[in-house]
C-alpha cells in the first residue's frame, strides 16, 4: 500500500505551497490516475513520492518511509518521467542490464527482456545505440528497464507520449494483468482524460496544489465523462 499523509511542499523563495496537505491511500492492484492542469502540483507530488523532492508530511510504501529508509523504499519502485533521460552511449540492452545491476538482480532476465522487446516491437533494435533512437523507442527502453526488475510500485508521468497505438494498447493490457495477478500498484499521471477514464480504477483530481476529489473512477466522474467532470471543475 502507498500512503501519502499530509504531504506539503514549498519551493525556496516561494510564499505559497506548491502542494498542500495531500492525502491519498493507494492499495495493491490499483491503477490510480492523477489528473489536473499544468501547474496544479502533479509533478511536485510525483517527485515527492519517488524521492526527488524533500517535503513536509509522510510517504510510506508497505510501511517503509521514503524519507527515513529511501533505499529500501526505492528497491520496489520504478519511475518513468514524461521525458526520460538515458545514457545514450549505451545500446538498449546495455541500458536495461545496467538498470538490473543497479537493482541487484542476479537471475537471468533474458527471456523476459525478449518478451517485452517483442511486445513493444523493438526486435533487434534493442542492440542499437540509444543515440539512434526516436523518442518513442527511448520510451520503450525505459519501460522495459522499469518493468523487468518486477517493481511493486510503478510511477508513470505521461507514459504513452510518443508510443504508437499498438504499443500503448499492449502496455495497458500488460499493466492490467500485473495489477490483477501480482498486486502491482500503478500511479499514473496524464492529460489524456479518455485514457485515464478507461485505464484507471481510481483517480484523484488536484487543483492549486490540493486534492479536491479522489476515489473510484466511476464515482468521481459521476454521470458524464471524466472530461465533463474536469471541465466543470476547472471552468469555475
ZIJOHU-V587859 format. One line per field, one symbol per residue. phi: phi as a letter, one per 30 degrees, with the letter a starting at -180 (. if undefined). psi: psi as a letter, one per 40 degrees, with the letter a starting at -180 (. if undefined). A space follows every 10 residues. Layout:
phi->???
psi->???
This chain:
phi->.cccbhdbbb deiccbddbb hdbbbbceid ccdbbldeid jddddddddc jdcdacjbbb bhiccddcbd ddeddccbbb ddbdccdddd deddddddde dedidcddce dddddddddc hdhddddddd ddddeddddd ddddddddci dcbccbchdc diddeddedd dddddedddd cbiecccbca dddddeddcc dbbbccbhib dcaakeeddd didcdddedd dddccd
psi->hhhhhfhihh iheieihdih fhhihhiheh hhihiiihee edddddddde ediiiiahhi hfehhdddgd dddedeihhh idghhigeei iddddddddd ddefhdihed ddddddddde fdbeeeeiid deiidddddd ddddddddeg iehhhhhfee heiidddddd dddddddddd deeihhhhhi egdddddddh eiiihhhfei hdiiahdddd dadaiddddd dddee.
